[in-house]
């Protein structure tokens, strides 16, 4: 497999963009699961702000995934369990992404000492 020559900063930027896209895909997956759980399987719902568009599922999913939890929308029924799973999944994946980027930066950048011994 051929590799694409990139500078270290471009490589970190590319990996960061890929990780961001992966997190957005995960948030979208959970947003679709919330919509299916509420509208197809009828296993719960949401109270608080009224859902008016599919973007509202994405908004709730993003606040749950990042563990921000603003509190203007509350899940009811069995959707509460899915919300907890998403929050734990988001916490683990965001922490993994940060440690992966840190490891990558340590491997590809030549760090200069701040002071001479």
Secondary structure, DSSP 8 states (H G I E B T S, - for coil): -------HHHHHHHHHHHHHHHHHHHHHHHHHHHHHHHHTS-SEEEEES---SHHHHHHHHHHHHTT---SSEEEEETHHHHHHHHHHHHHHHHHHHHHHHHHHHHHHS----SS--
